[in-house]
């Protein structure tokens, strides 16, 4: 290799290497999920067993946490647009530390509710700030390197999934002491994140404008293409939520126990961690954003259809888990196509300077769809219909969402 060609290779590598800011934000997602999942998977059992809450109250508390997080993403995104991501991320980390410490010492219902609301609102601050900046930096990286922004967002997804895999393992070890120790360890993770970001996160990120909050929501509500994307993404999230609603029901029917669920969840996490980047690389060279989302939604629909076709046979035992495993695999591969493409699409639909607002709104609107849709799904599963009907109805949701996708995409 000549000196000239070697120099060209070095320059090409520099162009395709992720910026320090992008690497920091991707590692941030990993750390966020380690701290979060070290605590939250064990919260319901703690509330029911240690504190003695009734089942309906446990569900209510968990619902409040989801609302204070997912429902308020749009607030965190708007604040990031107004003040920049640094103060919003740092404030969110500080609130998460306080929330986990509070939860570890909470022994009464009002105290638990206050702690989980604080924990949820903390994520509503830092998550849309980080996600919107990752999306913006991914677009810049695409323009400078000629690569695909979807690959950057896929790496972000892998980091989050890896954190979701490691966090519960850490939490399970700490529960050998007690729940308070797990909470304090989760708070400790966010202390490290807060310190690291106070040191490394720039005071002002070049190219990120600061805009007034007023007026942004009105324009967003008139943006039909963005709202169509939100609805399609909401259909995907509603389908994904069936891992926690319809799938346990199917596993219980097939085996008489929910113990195999842990293995199916592990299968999903392992698929994302190992296959997300190769799948995104393969798809990115062949499919535009709309086609990637459409293909993912159809794969998810096929996953529900697999169970629907198998249900009349009444398989049980190990054979009865085969359709459930097929559902998990197809749902997870569909997720690999849908989630990065949706996040990569938002910058093309967002108003200038309001990427945080639009990123937050994507989560808030789709979260509302999941909230309403989950109630309807629960009624559907309990309605005493023929065994295949609920799964066919669920298959129709992501299939119909394909028609909601905006017609033009980059």
C-alpha positions as CSV (number, residue, x, y, z in Angstrom):
1,X,0.0,0.0,0.0
2,X,1.4,3.4,-1.0
3,X,1.7,6.3,1.4
4,X,-1.1,8.1,-0.5
5,X,-3.5,5.2,-0.3
6,X,-2.7,4.6,3.4
7,X,-3.5,8.3,4.0
8,X,-6.8,7.9,2.2
9,X,-7.7,4.9,4.3
10,X,-6.9,6.9,7.5
11,X,-9.1,9.8,6.4
12,X,-11.9,7.4,5.5
13,X,-11.7,5.8,8.9
14,X,-11.8,9.2,10.6
15,X,-14.9,10.1,8.6
16,X,-16.7,6.9,9.5
17,X,-15.7,6.8,13.2
18,X,-18.4,8.0,15.6
19,X,-17.8,11.4,17.2
20,X,-16.9,11.5,21.0
21,X,-20.3,13.0,21.7
22,X,-22.1,10.2,19.9
23,X,-20.0,7.6,21.7
24,X,-20.8,9.3,25.0
25,X,-24.6,9.4,24.3
26,X,-24.6,5.7,23.3
27,X,-22.8,4.7,26.5
28,X,-25.3,6.9,28.3
29,X,-28.2,4.7,27.1
30,X,-26.3,1.6,28.3
31,X,-25.8,3.1,31.8
32,X,-29.4,4.5,32.0
33,X,-30.8,1.0,31.4
34,X,-28.4,-0.8,33.8
35,X,-29.4,1.5,36.6
36,X,-33.1,1.4,35.7
37,X,-33.4,-2.4,35.2
38,X,-31.5,-3.1,38.4
39,X,-34.6,-1.9,40.3
40,X,-37.8,-1.7,38.3
41,X,-38.3,-5.4,37.3
42,X,-38.4,-6.2,41.1
43,X,-40.7,-3.3,42.1
44,X,-44.1,-5.1,41.8
45,X,-43.0,-8.0,44.0
46,X,-41.6,-5.6,46.6
47,X,-44.8,-3.6,46.6
48,X,-47.0,-6.6,47.0
49,X,-44.8,-8.7,49.4
50,X,-42.8,-6.3,51.5
51,X,-45.2,-3.4,51.6
52,X,-48.4,-5.4,51.4
53,X,-50.2,-3.4,48.6
54,X,-53.3,-4.9,47.0
55,X,-52.9,-6.1,43.4
56,X,-54.9,-3.3,41.9
57,X,-52.8,-0.7,43.8
58,X,-49.6,-2.3,42.6
59,X,-50.9,-2.0,39.0
60,X,-51.9,1.6,39.7
61,X,-48.5,2.5,41.0
62,X,-46.8,0.9,38.0
63,X,-49.2,2.7,35.6
64,X,-48.4,6.0,37.3
65,X,-44.7,5.4,36.7
66,X,-45.3,4.7,33.0
67,X,-47.5,7.8,32.7
68,X,-45.0,10.1,34.4
69,X,-42.3,8.8,32.1
70,X,-43.7,8.0,28.7
71,X,-46.6,10.5,28.8
72,X,-44.3,13.4,29.7
73,X,-41.6,12.8,27.2
74,X,-42.9,15.6,25.1
75,X,-42.2,18.0,28.1
76,X,-38.6,16.8,28.4
77,X,-38.1,17.2,24.6
78,X,-39.5,20.7,24.6
79,X,-37.2,21.7,27.5
80,X,-34.2,20.2,25.7
81,X,-35.0,22.4,22.7
82,X,-35.3,25.5,24.9
83,X,-32.4,25.1,27.2
84,X,-30.1,22.6,25.5
85,X,-29.5,18.9,26.5
86,X,-26.9,19.4,29.2
87,X,-29.1,21.0,31.9
88,X,-32.0,18.7,31.1
89,X,-29.9,15.6,31.2
90,X,-28.2,16.6,34.5
91,X,-31.5,17.6,36.1
92,X,-33.0,14.2,35.1
93,X,-30.0,12.3,36.5
94,X,-30.3,14.2,39.8
95,X,-34.0,13.5,40.0
96,X,-33.5,9.8,39.2
97,X,-30.9,9.6,42.1
98,X,-33.3,11.2,44.5
99,X,-36.2,9.0,43.3
100,X,-34.3,5.7,43.7
101,X,-33.0,6.7,47.1
102,X,-36.5,7.7,48.2
103,X,-38.0,4.4,46.8
104,X,-35.4,2.4,48.8
105,X,-36.7,4.0,52.0
106,X,-40.4,4.3,51.2
107,X,-42.7,2.3,53.4
108,X,-46.1,3.9,52.8
109,X,-48.3,4.2,49.8
110,X,-48.0,8.0,49.4
111,X,-44.2,7.7,49.7
112,X,-43.9,5.0,47.1
113,X,-46.1,7.0,44.7
114,X,-44.0,10.1,45.2
115,X,-40.8,8.1,44.5
116,X,-42.1,6.4,41.4
117,X,-43.4,9.7,40.0
118,X,-40.0,11.2,40.5
119,X,-38.3,8.3,38.9
120,X,-40.6,8.4,35.9
121,X,-40.3,12.2,35.4
122,X,-36.5,12.0,35.6
123,X,-36.6,9.7,32.5
124,X,-39.1,12.1,30.8
125,X,-36.3,14.7,31.1
126,X,-33.1,12.9,30.1
127,X,-34.4,10.3,27.6
128,X,-35.9,12.6,24.9
129,X,-32.9,15.0,25.3
130,X,-30.4,12.1,24.7
131,X,-32.5,10.5,22.0
132,X,-33.0,13.7,20.0
133,X,-29.3,14.5,20.1
134,X,-28.4,11.0,19.0
135,X,-30.8,11.4,16.1
136,X,-29.4,14.8,15.2
137,X,-25.8,13.6,15.4
138,X,-26.6,10.5,13.4
139,X,-27.9,12.8,10.6
140,X,-24.7,14.8,10.7
141,X,-22.6,11.6,10.7
142,X,-24.6,10.4,7.7
143,X,-23.9,13.6,5.8
144,X,-20.2,13.7,6.6
145,X,-19.4,10.0,6.2
146,X,-21.9,8.8,3.7
147,X,-23.0,6.1,6.0
148,X,-26.5,5.3,7.3
149,X,-28.0,7.2,10.2
150,X,-30.1,4.1,10.9
151,X,-26.9,2.1,11.8
152,X,-26.1,4.7,14.5
153,X,-29.6,4.4,15.9
154,X,-29.4,0.7,15.8
155,X,-26.2,0.9,17.9
156,X,-28.1,3.0,20.3
157,X,-30.8,0.4,20.5
158,X,-28.2,-2.4,21.1
159,X,-26.7,-0.4,24.0
160,X,-30.1,0.1,25.6
161,X,-30.9,-3.6,25.2
162,X,-27.6,-4.6,26.6
163,X,-28.3,-2.4,29.7
164,X,-31.7,-4.0,30.0
165,X,-30.0,-7.4,30.0
166,X,-27.3,-6.6,32.5
167,X,-29.5,-4.5,34.8
168,X,-31.8,-7.3,36.1
169,X,-28.8,-9.6,36.7
170,X,-27.2,-6.9,38.8
171,X,-30.5,-6.3,40.6
172,X,-31.0,-10.0,41.3
173,X,-27.6,-10.2,42.9
174,X,-28.3,-7.2,45.1
175,X,-31.7,-8.5,46.2
176,X,-29.8,-11.2,48.1
177,X,-29.2,-8.3,50.5
178,X,-32.5,-6.4,50.2
179,X,-34.5,-4.2,47.9
180,X,-33.1,-1.0,49.4
181,X,-29.6,-2.1,48.4
182,X,-30.7,-2.6,44.8
183,X,-32.3,0.9,44.8
184,X,-29.1,2.5,46.2
185,X,-27.0,0.7,43.6
186,X,-29.3,2.0,40.9
187,X,-28.9,5.5,42.4
188,X,-25.1,4.9,42.4
189,X,-25.1,4.2,38.7
190,X,-26.8,7.5,38.1
191,X,-24.4,9.3,40.3
192,X,-21.6,8.1,38.0
193,X,-23.7,9.1,34.9
194,X,-24.3,12.6,36.5
195,X,-20.6,13.1,37.3
196,X,-19.5,11.9,33.8
197,X,-21.9,14.1,32.0
198,X,-21.1,17.1,34.2
199,X,-17.5,16.6,33.0
200,X,-17.8,15.5,29.4
201,X,-21.1,16.9,28.0
202,X,-20.5,20.2,26.2
203,X,-22.0,23.3,27.6
204,X,-23.3,24.2,24.1
205,X,-23.4,21.8,21.1
206,X,-22.6,23.4,17.8
207,X,-25.6,23.5,15.4
208,X,-28.2,22.9,18.0
209,X,-30.4,26.0,18.1
210,X,-32.4,27.0,21.2
211,X,-36.0,27.9,20.5
212,X,-39.0,29.1,22.5
213,X,-41.4,26.5,23.8
214,X,-44.4,28.5,22.7
215,X,-45.9,27.6,19.3
216,X,-44.1,24.3,18.8
217,X,-46.9,22.1,19.8
218,X,-49.4,23.8,17.5
219,X,-47.2,23.2,14.5
220,X,-46.6,19.6,15.6
221,X,-50.4,18.9,15.7
222,X,-50.7,20.1,12.2
223,X,-47.9,17.9,10.9
224,X,-50.0,15.0,9.5
225,X,-47.0,13.0,8.3
226,X,-45.4,13.1,11.7
227,X,-48.7,12.1,13.4
228,X,-49.1,9.2,11.0
229,X,-45.6,8.0,11.9
230,X,-46.6,8.3,15.6
231,X,-49.7,6.2,15.0
232,X,-47.7,3.5,13.1
233,X,-45.0,3.5,15.9
234,X,-47.8,3.2,18.5
235,X,-49.1,0.2,16.7
236,X,-45.7,-1.4,16.9
237,X,-45.4,-0.6,20.6
238,X,-48.8,-2.0,21.3
239,X,-47.7,-5.2,19.6
240,X,-44.4,-5.2,21.5
241,X,-46.3,-4.8,24.7
242,X,-47.9,-8.2,24.1
243,X,-44.7,-9.7,25.4
244,X,-46.1,-8.8,28.8
245,X,-49.8,-9.4,28.2
246,X,-50.7,-12.0,25.5
247,X,-47.5,-14.0,25.6
248,X,-47.7,-14.9,29.4
249,X,-51.3,-16.1,28.8
250,X,-50.1,-18.3,25.9
251,X,-47.1,-19.7,27.9
252,X,-49.4,-20.4,30.9
253,X,-51.8,-22.3,28.6
254,X,-49.1,-24.3,26.9
255,X,-47.1,-25.3,30.0
256,X,-49.2,-24.6,33.1
257,X,-46.4,-22.3,34.3
258,X,-44.9,-18.9,33.4
259,X,-41.3,-20.1,34.1
260,X,-40.5,-20.4,30.4
261,X,-41.1,-16.6,30.0
262,X,-37.7,-15.8,31.4
263,X,-36.1,-17.9,28.6
264,X,-38.2,-16.3,25.9
265,X,-37.3,-12.8,27.2
266,X,-33.7,-13.8,27.2
267,X,-34.0,-15.0,23.7
268,X,-35.4,-11.6,22.6
269,X,-32.6,-9.7,24.3
270,X,-30.0,-12.0,22.9
271,X,-31.3,-11.5,19.4
272,X,-31.2,-7.7,19.7
273,X,-27.7,-7.6,21.1
274,X,-26.2,-10.0,18.6
275,X,-28.3,-9.4,15.4
276,X,-29.4,-5.8,15.5
277,X,-26.3,-4.3,13.8
278,X,-26.0,-7.0,11.1
279,X,-29.8,-6.8,10.3
280,X,-29.6,-3.0,10.1
281,X,-26.5,-3.1,7.9
282,X,-28.2,-5.5,5.5
283,X,-31.5,-3.6,5.4
284,X,-29.8,-0.2,5.2
285,X,-28.3,-1.1,1.9
286,X,-31.6,-2.3,0.4
287,X,-34.6,-0.5,2.0
288,X,-35.6,3.1,2.6
289,X,-37.0,4.1,6.0
290,X,-40.7,3.5,5.0
291,X,-40.0,0.1,3.5
292,X,-37.9,-0.9,6.6
293,X,-40.8,0.0,8.9
294,X,-43.4,-1.7,6.7
295,X,-41.3,-4.9,6.5
296,X,-40.9,-4.8,10.3
297,X,-44.6,-4.3,10.9
298,X,-45.5,-7.2,8.6
299,X,-43.1,-9.5,10.3
300,X,-44.7,-8.6,13.7
301,X,-48.1,-9.3,12.2
302,X,-46.8,-12.7,11.0
303,X,-45.6,-13.5,14.5
304,X,-49.2,-13.1,15.9
305,X,-50.5,-15.1,12.9
306,X,-48.1,-18.0,13.8
307,X,-49.8,-18.4,17.2
308,X,-53.2,-17.9,15.8
309,X,-52.7,-20.7,13.3
310,X,-51.3,-23.1,16.0
311,X,-53.9,-22.3,18.7
312,X,-56.7,-24.6,17.4
313,X,-54.3,-27.6,17.5
314,X,-54.1,-27.2,21.3
315,X,-50.4,-28.1,21.5
316,X,-49.0,-28.2,25.0
317,X,-45.7,-28.8,26.8
318,X,-42.5,-28.2,24.8
319,X,-44.3,-28.4,21.5
320,X,-46.8,-25.8,22.7
321,X,-43.9,-23.3,23.2
322,X,-42.8,-23.5,19.6
323,X,-45.5,-21.0,18.3
324,X,-44.6,-18.7,21.3
325,X,-40.9,-18.9,20.4
326,X,-41.8,-18.2,16.7
327,X,-43.8,-15.2,17.9
328,X,-40.9,-13.8,20.0
329,X,-38.4,-14.2,17.1
330,X,-40.6,-12.6,14.5
331,X,-41.6,-9.8,16.9
332,X,-38.0,-9.1,17.8
333,X,-36.7,-9.1,14.2
334,X,-39.6,-6.7,13.4
335,X,-38.5,-4.5,16.2
336,X,-35.0,-4.4,14.8
337,X,-36.5,-3.0,11.6
338,X,-39.1,-0.6,13.0
339,X,-37.4,1.1,16.0
340,X,-34.2,2.4,14.4
341,X,-36.0,3.4,11.2
342,X,-38.7,5.4,13.2
343,X,-36.1,7.3,15.2
344,X,-34.1,8.0,12.0
345,X,-37.2,9.3,10.3
346,X,-38.1,11.9,12.9
347,X,-35.4,14.5,11.9
348,X,-36.8,14.6,8.4
349,X,-40.3,15.4,9.7
350,X,-39.5,17.7,12.6
351,X,-39.6,21.5,12.5
352,X,-36.2,23.2,12.6
353,X,-34.9,23.5,16.1
354,X,-37.6,21.3,17.6
355,X,-36.2,17.8,17.3
356,X,-36.4,17.3,21.1
357,X,-40.2,18.1,21.0
358,X,-40.8,15.8,18.1
359,X,-38.7,13.0,19.6
360,X,-40.6,13.3,22.9
361,X,-44.0,13.5,21.1
362,X,-43.2,10.2,19.3
363,X,-43.0,8.5,22.6
364,X,-45.9,10.3,24.3
365,X,-48.4,9.8,21.5
366,X,-47.4,6.2,20.9
367,X,-47.5,5.6,24.7
368,X,-51.1,6.9,24.8
369,X,-52.0,4.5,22.0
370,X,-50.5,1.6,24.0
371,X,-52.4,2.7,27.2
372,X,-55.7,2.7,25.4
373,X,-54.9,-0.4,23.2
374,X,-53.7,-2.5,26.2
375,X,-57.0,-2.1,27.9
376,X,-58.8,-3.2,24.7
377,X,-56.4,-6.1,24.4
378,X,-57.0,-7.3,27.9
379,X,-60.8,-7.3,27.2
380,X,-60.2,-9.2,24.0
381,X,-58.2,-11.9,25.7
382,X,-60.8,-12.3,28.4
383,X,-63.8,-12.2,26.1
384,X,-64.1,-16.0,25.7
385,X,-63.7,-15.9,21.9
386,X,-62.4,-18.8,19.8
387,X,-58.7,-19.3,20.7
388,X,-57.3,-18.0,17.4
389,X,-59.5,-14.8,17.2
390,X,-57.6,-12.6,19.7
391,X,-54.3,-13.4,18.0
392,X,-55.7,-12.7,14.5
393,X,-57.1,-9.4,15.8
394,X,-53.6,-8.5,17.2
395,X,-52.0,-9.5,13.9
396,X,-54.3,-7.0,12.1
397,X,-53.0,-4.0,14.2
398,X,-49.4,-3.9,12.8
399,X,-50.6,-5.0,9.4
400,X,-53.0,-2.1,9.2
401,X,-50.3,0.3,10.5
402,X,-48.4,-0.2,7.3
403,X,-51.1,1.9,5.6
404,X,-50.6,4.7,8.1
405,X,-46.9,5.2,7.2
406,X,-46.1,8.5,5.4
407,X,-45.8,8.0,1.7
408,X,-42.5,9.7,1.3
409,X,-39.3,9.0,3.1
410,X,-35.6,9.7,2.6
